[in-house]
Amino acid sequence: MLERRVLLLVQYDGTEFKGYQRQAVLRTIQGTLEDAISQLTREEASVLASSRTDAGVHSLGLPVLFYTRSRIPLHGLVRALNTLLPPDVSVSDACEAPEGFDVRKSSLGKTYRYRVWNSRTRCAIRHRSAWFVPFPLDALAMRRAAAAFVGEHDFSAFRASSCQAHTPIRRVTGVDVEVPGPADLGARIHGDISIVVRGNAFLQNMIRIMAGTLVEVGRGYRSDDAVSKALASRSRSDAGETAPGHGLILDAVHYEPDPFASGGAGLDRPLGTAAPRL
């Protein structure tokens, strides 16, 4: 019997996980998915993901590929896996991977969103999904600083010391600082703030350090040209703190064509997973 190549679109709340990659004893996204797939198909499962998130980081749409001889239809796979998976992991769609598709190499890029809860008081329903910053932030200054990230740069100042990437060169195609109201009123309390980053690939902790740097700019701890200076110096000490992992979410991984656009399970999909122009 021929093997099928099934692509899943996976959501998860990363709070209770020790990251994506399977580890002995520790609870991980990969281990949880493989255990559920094995239980369903009665086969030893091995999944390949388009990206690996760190401990505490969330996902709205992580594409994950696995091979199976099971003939369970796509909609049945989605429903059955959601029955077997714990409440903090779900599958929102599934499709047969197209010919020549590589879950990592076929990706055009990714969109991440870092969420800040900018308020005088903490918010109970956001404590697992946003960084609580109780100080006024100058969103306009943050936007000016963020513009320097766009383009192909050496991001050595924005990588963890344990990062094992062969090169620090990365291409960022867009950084937006989104606030619910006007950003040009100087330092003030904004409520929800989202730092949305699009690019081809990212270094370990790169987006969290970008977010930490922009928040320090917003607080007035760093000047508007702090990002430019850190990129030029390539020194980690010239960038800001590493923002907490629980504020980061993988919004989408982009492919062209989108493999889920046709031939998917036909069930509900999260908003924002269609591939925009990068």
C-alpha positions as CSV (number, residue, x, y, z in Angstrom):
1,M,0.0,0.0,0.0
2,L,1.4,3.4,-1.0
3,E,2.1,5.9,1.7
4,R,0.3,9.2,1.8
5,R,2.0,12.5,2.6
6,V,-0.4,14.3,4.9
7,L,0.0,18.0,5.8
8,L,-1.7,19.2,9.0
9,L,-2.3,22.8,10.1
10,V,-1.7,22.8,13.8
11,Q,-2.6,25.3,16.5
12,Y,-1.3,25.3,20.1
13,D,-1.1,27.2,23.3
14,G,2.6,26.7,24.1
15,T,2.4,27.6,27.8
16,E,2.7,24.1,29.1
17,F,5.1,22.8,26.5
18,K,8.9,22.7,26.6
19,G,9.0,23.8,23.0
20,Y,8.3,22.0,19.7
21,Q,11.1,19.4,19.4
22,R,10.6,16.0,21.0
23,Q,12.6,15.5,24.2
24,A,12.7,12.5,26.5
25,V,10.2,12.8,29.4
26,L,9.4,16.5,28.7
27,R,6.1,17.5,27.2
28,T,6.6,18.9,23.6
29,I,4.4,19.7,20.6
30,Q,6.2,17.1,18.4
31,G,5.9,14.4,21.0
32,T,2.2,15.1,21.6
33,L,1.4,15.1,17.9
34,E,3.4,11.9,17.2
35,D,1.7,10.1,20.1
36,A,-1.8,11.0,18.8
37,I,-1.1,10.1,15.2
38,S,0.4,6.7,16.3
39,Q,-2.6,6.0,18.4
40,L,-5.0,6.8,15.5
41,T,-3.1,5.1,12.6
42,R,-1.5,2.3,14.7
43,E,1.8,3.1,13.0
44,E,5.0,4.6,14.3
45,A,4.6,8.3,13.5
46,S,7.3,10.8,12.7
47,V,6.3,14.4,11.9
48,L,8.3,17.1,10.1
49,A,7.4,20.7,10.9
50,S,8.0,23.9,8.9
51,S,9.3,25.6,12.0
52,R,10.4,24.8,15.6
53,T,9.1,27.1,18.3
54,D,10.6,27.6,21.7
55,A,9.1,26.9,25.1
56,G,6.1,29.0,25.8
57,V,5.6,30.2,22.2
58,H,2.2,29.7,20.5
59,S,1.0,28.8,17.0
60,L,-2.1,29.8,15.0
61,G,-1.0,27.7,12.0
62,L,2.1,25.5,12.0
63,P,2.2,23.2,8.9
64,V,3.3,19.7,10.0
65,L,3.9,16.8,7.6
66,F,3.7,13.0,8.3
67,Y,3.6,9.8,6.2
68,T,0.9,7.2,6.7
69,R,-0.6,4.1,5.0
70,S,-3.9,4.8,6.7
71,R,-6.8,5.4,4.4
72,I,-8.7,7.6,6.8
73,P,-10.1,10.6,4.9
74,L,-8.8,14.0,5.6
75,H,-11.9,15.3,7.5
76,G,-11.8,12.1,9.5
77,L,-8.1,12.6,10.4
78,V,-8.8,16.1,11.6
79,R,-11.8,15.1,13.7
80,A,-10.2,12.0,15.2
81,L,-6.9,13.8,16.0
82,N,-8.8,16.6,17.8
83,T,-10.5,14.0,19.9
84,L,-7.1,12.4,20.9
85,L,-5.1,15.6,21.3
86,P,-5.1,17.6,24.6
87,P,-7.1,20.8,24.8
88,D,-4.1,23.0,24.2
89,V,-3.3,21.5,20.8
90,S,-5.6,21.2,17.8
91,V,-5.6,20.5,14.1
92,S,-7.5,23.1,12.0
93,D,-7.1,21.6,8.5
94,A,-5.4,18.8,6.6
95,C,-4.5,18.2,3.0
96,E,-2.5,15.8,0.8
97,A,1.0,17.3,0.3
98,P,1.4,18.2,-3.4
99,E,4.1,16.6,-5.6
100,G,7.6,18.2,-4.9
101,F,6.4,19.8,-1.7
102,D,8.9,20.2,1.1
103,V,7.4,21.5,4.4
104,R,10.5,23.6,5.1
105,K,12.2,24.4,1.8
106,S,8.9,25.2,0.0
107,S,8.1,28.0,2.5
108,L,8.3,31.5,1.1
109,G,8.5,32.9,4.7
110,K,6.7,33.2,8.0
111,T,4.7,35.8,9.9
112,Y,5.1,36.1,13.7
113,R,3.2,38.3,16.0
114,Y,4.5,39.5,19.4
115,R,1.8,40.7,21.7
116,V,2.2,43.3,24.4
117,W,-0.5,44.1,27.0
118,N,0.3,47.8,27.7
119,S,-1.9,48.8,30.6
120,R,-1.6,50.0,34.2
121,T,-3.1,46.7,35.4
122,R,-2.5,43.2,34.3
123,C,-5.2,41.3,32.3
124,A,-6.1,37.8,33.5
125,I,-7.2,36.5,30.1
126,R,-3.9,37.7,28.5
127,H,-1.4,36.5,31.0
128,R,-0.6,33.4,28.9
129,S,-0.4,35.2,25.6
130,A,0.9,38.7,26.0
131,W,3.8,40.5,27.7
132,F,2.5,42.8,30.4
133,V,4.2,46.2,30.2
134,P,2.7,48.7,32.7
135,F,4.5,51.8,31.4
136,P,3.6,54.3,28.7
137,L,5.0,53.4,25.3
138,D,5.8,55.8,22.4
139,A,4.4,53.7,19.6
140,L,5.5,56.2,16.9
141,A,9.1,55.9,18.1
142,M,8.8,52.1,18.0
143,R,7.6,52.3,14.4
144,R,10.5,54.5,13.4
145,A,13.0,52.2,15.0
146,A,11.3,49.1,13.5
147,A,11.7,50.3,10.0
148,A,15.5,49.6,10.2
149,F,14.8,45.9,10.5
150,V,13.4,45.7,7.0
151,G,15.9,44.3,4.5
152,E,18.7,41.7,4.5
153,H,21.0,42.2,7.5
154,D,23.4,40.5,9.8
155,F,21.3,39.9,12.9
156,S,24.1,38.9,15.2
157,A,22.9,41.4,17.8
158,F,19.5,39.8,17.8
159,R,20.3,36.1,18.3
160,A,20.6,34.0,21.4
161,S,24.1,33.0,22.5
162,S,23.1,29.4,22.0
163,C,21.9,29.9,18.4
164,Q,23.5,27.3,16.1
165,A,22.5,28.8,12.8
166,H,25.4,28.7,10.3
167,T,24.9,32.4,9.3
168,P,23.3,35.4,11.0
169,I,22.2,36.8,7.7
170,R,18.4,37.0,7.5
171,R,15.9,38.9,5.3
172,V,13.0,40.7,7.0
173,T,10.3,41.8,4.6
174,G,8.1,43.8,7.0
175,V,7.7,44.9,10.7
176,D,4.5,46.6,11.8
177,V,3.7,48.0,15.2
178,E,0.0,47.8,15.5
179,V,-2.0,49.8,18.2
180,P,-5.8,50.1,18.6
181,G,-5.7,53.9,18.2
182,P,-3.4,56.6,16.7
183,A,0.3,56.1,17.4
184,D,1.4,59.7,17.1
185,L,0.4,61.0,20.5
186,G,3.7,60.3,22.2
187,A,4.2,58.0,25.1
188,R,0.9,56.8,26.5
189,I,-0.9,53.6,27.5
190,H,-2.2,51.8,24.4
191,G,-3.7,48.5,25.6
192,D,-3.1,45.9,23.0
193,I,0.1,46.3,20.9
194,S,1.2,43.8,18.3
195,I,4.6,43.7,16.7
196,V,4.1,41.8,13.5
197,V,7.3,40.5,11.8
198,R,7.5,38.9,8.3
199,G,10.6,37.3,6.9
200,N,12.2,34.3,5.2
201,A,13.6,32.7,8.3
202,F,14.6,33.7,11.9
203,L,17.4,33.1,14.3
204,Q,16.9,31.7,17.8
205,N,15.1,34.3,20.0
206,M,15.5,36.8,17.1
207,I,11.9,38.1,17.2
208,R,11.8,38.2,21.0
209,I,15.0,40.3,21.1
210,M,13.5,42.6,18.4
211,A,10.4,43.0,20.5
212,G,12.4,43.7,23.6
213,T,14.4,46.3,21.8
214,L,11.3,48.1,20.4
215,V,9.7,48.1,23.9
216,E,12.8,49.8,25.3
217,V,12.7,52.3,22.5
218,G,9.0,52.9,23.4
219,R,9.9,53.5,27.0
220,G,12.6,55.9,26.1
221,Y,15.4,53.7,27.3
222,R,16.9,53.6,23.8
223,S,16.9,56.1,21.0
224,D,15.0,55.7,17.7
225,D,18.2,54.7,15.9
226,A,18.9,51.9,18.4
227,V,18.1,49.2,15.9
228,S,20.3,50.7,13.2
229,K,23.2,50.9,15.7
230,A,22.7,47.3,16.9
231,L,22.6,46.0,13.4
232,A,25.8,47.9,12.5
233,S,27.7,46.8,15.6
234,R,26.5,43.2,15.6
235,S,26.9,43.2,19.4
236,R,24.2,41.6,21.5
237,S,24.8,44.3,24.2
238,D,23.6,47.0,21.8
239,A,20.1,45.3,21.5
240,G,17.4,45.1,24.1
241,E,16.3,42.4,26.5
242,T,14.8,39.1,25.3
243,A,11.0,39.5,25.6
244,P,9.2,36.6,27.3
245,G,8.3,33.7,25.1
246,H,4.6,33.7,26.0
247,G,4.0,36.9,24.0
248,L,5.0,35.3,20.7
249,I,2.8,33.5,18.3
250,L,3.5,32.0,14.9
251,D,0.7,33.5,12.8
252,A,1.3,31.7,9.5
253,V,3.8,29.9,7.2
254,H,3.4,31.1,3.6
255,Y,3.5,28.9,0.5
256,E,2.6,29.7,-3.1
257,P,0.3,28.1,-4.0
258,D,-1.2,27.6,-0.6
259,P,-1.6,23.7,-0.2
260,F,-4.6,24.1,2.0
261,A,-6.4,26.4,-0.5
262,S,-7.7,23.4,-2.5
263,G,-8.1,19.8,-1.5
264,G,-8.1,20.4,2.2
265,A,-10.4,18.8,4.8
266,G,-13.0,21.5,4.1
267,L,-13.4,22.3,7.8
268,D,-13.1,25.7,9.5
269,R,-9.7,27.4,9.2
270,P,-8.2,30.2,11.3
271,L,-8.2,33.7,9.9
272,G,-4.9,34.9,8.5
273,T,-3.5,31.7,7.1
274,A,-3.8,32.6,3.4
275,A,-0.4,33.4,1.9
276,P,0.0,37.2,1.4
277,R,2.6,38.8,-0.8
278,L,5.9,39.0,1.0
